[in-house]
Amino acid sequence: MKTSSARTVSRALNRLSVACQDEVTALEPAARRLGGERGARLSMQSARRAVFVRDLAAGVLELGGVPAKQPSYGARVSAALRGVRELATGVHQGSHYVACEHAAENTADAYSSALGLELPADVRFGLERQFAEVSFDQKELHWLRFGGDPSEAPGKGLPWTDGNKPSENVQP
């Protein structure tokens, strides 16, 4: 199996990095505003995406590329508009979950596209593990958006949902 060029893989990793940064842009303010267990779950997701961004940047550097350093313009504008709307109407839990779920969906789509490339085995392995977490988080956000209780979240107790730091989630 012939793998994609280093440049193609580097671009794909950068697209994933931007998608993860976009997700952090939605997750962090939502975590602060929702607080409690809901905020803590969103903070964990944000912390995991930040780890993904660092891992992806290391991969881009190794391939000779320049890592993406910030979220997309669209994500930054959306976050600013959510903040303005919130000032006018107050905090609404549902709107935060909509933004987070949408960002997670975009991240999942980016991973799906990247995994469609001919990737080196070690890169594919890492992306598949990250994609599994992104997909799970997207489903959890959807569940929470429609009134799910975070203490009864589906998959609670999985390595990346039990409060461990992202670096502690490595499994044998």
C-alpha positions as MATLAB code, in Angstrom:
seq = 'MKTSSARTVSRALNRLSVACQDEVTALEPAARRLGGERGARLSMQSARRAVFVRDLAAGVLELGGVPAKQPSYGARVSAALRGVRELATGVHQGSHYVACEHAAENTADAYSSALGLELPADVRFGLERQFAEVSFDQKELHWLRFGGDPSEAPGKGLPWTDGNKPSENVQP';
ca = [
       0.000    0.000    0.000;
       1.463    3.336   -1.060;
       1.083    6.085    1.507;
       0.155    9.672    0.737;
       2.962   12.212    0.404;
       4.384   13.855    3.523;
       2.910   17.155    2.381;
      -0.594   15.667    1.993;
      -0.412   14.003    5.408;
       0.931   17.204    6.984;
      -1.990   19.201    5.549;
      -4.476   16.620    6.792;
      -2.961   16.732   10.290;
      -3.172   20.530   10.247;
      -6.849   20.367    9.249;
      -7.423   18.057   12.214;
      -5.523   20.429   14.472;
      -7.673   23.377   13.396;
     -10.849   21.297   13.891;
      -9.708   20.347   17.400;
      -8.857   23.982   18.166;
     -12.307   25.003   16.888;
     -13.815   22.485   19.274;
     -11.793   23.884   22.192;
     -13.092   27.341   21.218;
     -16.649   26.061   21.764;
     -15.956   23.803   24.762;
     -14.013   26.162   27.038;
     -16.582   28.978   27.322;
     -19.383   26.430   27.650;
     -17.532   24.680   30.482;
     -17.023   27.977   32.335;
     -20.609   29.094   31.931;
     -22.317   25.786   32.705;
     -20.099   24.902   35.669;
     -20.680   21.900   37.927;
     -20.487   18.396   36.560;
     -21.582   19.535   33.110;
     -18.758   22.058   32.972;
     -16.280   19.501   34.277;
     -17.178   17.056   31.483;
     -16.766   19.771   28.860;
     -13.434   20.778   30.417;
     -12.210   17.176   30.149;
     -13.172   17.095   26.476;
     -11.399   20.405   25.908;
      -8.257   19.150   27.652;
      -8.219   16.027   25.475;
      -8.547   18.112   22.305;
      -5.627   20.279   23.481;
      -3.538   17.102   23.841;
      -4.606   16.066   20.330;
      -3.515   19.475   19.013;
      -0.058   19.025   20.574;
       0.242   15.491   19.169;
      -0.878   16.619   15.713;
       1.568   19.555   15.771;
       4.409   17.155   16.589;
       3.385   15.010   13.611;
       3.287   18.021   11.294;
       6.757   19.098   12.450;
       8.108   15.595   11.938;
       6.806   15.673    8.364;
       8.533   18.996    7.740;
       5.399   21.150    7.864;
       4.392   24.160    9.923;
       1.744   23.375   12.565;
      -1.506   25.335   12.684;
      -1.494   27.607   15.716;
      -5.058   28.869   16.058;
      -8.675   27.938   15.436;
     -10.432   28.898   12.237;
     -11.728   32.394   11.696;
     -15.274   31.026   11.570;
     -14.944   29.404   14.997;
     -13.603   32.627   16.515;
     -16.422   34.702   15.002;
     -19.036   32.170   16.157;
     -17.644   32.258   19.700;
     -17.763   36.059   19.730;
     -21.353   36.071   18.447;
     -22.391   33.517   21.091;
     -20.876   35.796   23.742;
     -22.793   38.818   22.447;
     -26.055   36.848   22.265;
     -25.461   35.592   25.797;
     -25.060   39.148   27.069;
     -28.436   40.003   25.574;
     -30.380   36.863   26.502;
     -28.466   35.218   29.331;
     -26.860   31.782   29.559;
     -28.816   29.018   27.859;
     -27.464   25.512   28.391;
     -28.917   24.228   25.113;
     -27.158   26.805   22.958;
     -23.802   25.846   24.458;
     -24.419   22.177   23.762;
     -25.494   22.987   20.188;
     -22.222   24.855   19.581;
     -20.143   22.093   21.175;
     -21.976   19.332   19.336;
     -21.584   21.163   16.015;
     -17.851   21.632   16.617;
     -17.486   17.945   17.574;
     -19.343   16.943   14.408;
     -16.958   19.032   12.296;
     -13.992   17.452   14.093;
     -15.379   13.948   13.493;
     -15.867   14.773    9.804;
     -12.262   16.011    9.582;
     -11.000   12.764   11.152;
     -13.130   10.692    8.815;
     -11.681   12.532    5.814;
      -8.116   12.185    7.077;
      -8.582    8.468    7.669;
      -9.633    8.157    4.010;
      -6.043    8.936    3.008;
      -3.289    6.364    2.588;
      -1.506    6.994    5.898;
       1.551    5.451    7.487;
       0.484    2.771    9.982;
       1.623    4.679   13.073;
      -0.223    7.835   12.005;
      -3.374    5.862   11.194;
      -3.252    4.132   14.583;
      -3.020    7.442   16.449;
      -5.775    9.066   14.403;
      -8.102    6.085   14.841;
      -7.747    6.306   18.634;
      -8.397   10.042   18.586;
     -11.343    9.574   16.215;
     -12.912    7.049   18.607;
     -12.812    9.625   21.417;
     -14.122   12.424   19.198;
     -17.014   10.236   18.008;
     -17.893    9.218   21.549;
     -17.777   12.824   22.758;
     -19.999   13.919   19.883;
     -22.624   11.343   20.889;
     -22.363   12.357   24.544;
     -22.824   16.034   23.660;
     -25.920   15.140   21.662;
     -27.289   13.177   24.633;
     -26.566   16.029   27.055;
     -28.032   18.585   24.665;
     -31.390   16.863   24.894;
     -31.475   16.789   28.681;
     -29.252   13.837   29.555;
     -27.907   13.794   33.091;
     -24.087   13.971   33.179;
     -23.954   11.615   36.158;
     -25.677    8.972   34.026;
     -23.766    9.701   30.841;
     -23.446    6.812   28.415;
     -19.974    5.327   28.646;
     -19.227    6.818   32.051;
     -16.197    4.994   33.362;
     -14.440    4.772   30.019;
     -10.793    5.784   30.373;
     -11.343    9.224   28.850;
     -14.561    9.977   30.797;
     -13.594    9.107   34.357;
     -11.703   12.266   35.272;
      -8.201   11.040   34.441;
      -5.865   13.511   32.874;
      -5.548   12.936   29.122;
      -1.963   11.722   29.524;
      -3.197    8.987   31.872;
      -5.528    7.546   29.248;
      -2.931    5.445   27.481;
      -4.008    1.838   27.483;
      -1.744   -1.173   26.958;
];
